[in-house]
C-alpha cells in the first residue's frame, strides 16, 4: 500500500505530525510505503479561479503542486494532516486542497473517473487545542469534499482535541494507542479490499 501524507502544519514535530507518524509507523511495519510531503516547505500558489483546468483537467499554474498531483494519483491512500486553525484546515492544507480544483474538473466537467473500483481512500488526521463539540466539523467537511474531487473514498478521520503545545500529544498515551488502532483498522480495510 502506498500512502501519501500531505502534512499541513508549519510546526515540525508538532501534534498532528506526531499523530500521523504513529499511523505511518504501523503502515510501514505492515509493508506499506509512506511518502511525506511537507506542504509548508513547498512553493504553492493559491488557486487563481481562472477556469484554466475546466477543459483539460490540468492546472495552468506551474509550481510545486505538479509533484503533489503525481504523488496523489499514484497513492492508494492519502492522509490530509492538519492542525485546526480558526475552526478549519491550516492555510497550507487549504491552498493545496483548492488546487485540487483541477481534479474536480477532471471528474465532474470532463467526466473522467480515476482508478475507480480500486478502493483508494483519503483520511483526515487533525489536532486542536480546545475541546469544542464542533471543533473538527469544518475540517471534516472540507476534507470530504477534497477527497471526493480526487476520486478517493472518504475513509474517516482521526482527531485529537485538547492538545496545544508542540508534542503535547505525547502526554496522552491513550490518543497514541488510538492512532495505532486507527492504523490497524485502516490496514484491515485495505487488506480486505485486496482480497475481495
Ligand atoms: C493560527 C492558529 C489558529 C488556531 N486556531 C485554533 C482553533 O480555532 N481552535 C483550536 O482548538 N485550536 C486552534 N489552534 C491551536 C492548534 O490547533 C493546536 O495547537 C494544534 O495541536 C497544533 O497542531 P500542530 O502541532 O500539528 O501544528 C490554532 C493555532 C494557530 C497557530
Boltz pocket constraint, residues with backbone or C-beta under 6 A from the ligand:
constraints:
  - pocket:
      binder: B
      contacts: [[A, 9], [A, 10], [A, 11], [A, 13], [A, 14], [A, 15], [A, 16], [A, 17], [A, 82], [A, 83], [A, 84], [A, 85], [A, 86], [A, 87], [A, 88], [A, 127], [A, 128], [A, 129], [A, 130], [A, 131], [A, 135], [A, 160], [A, 163], [A, 164], [A, 165], [A, 166], [A, 167]]
      max_distance: 6.0
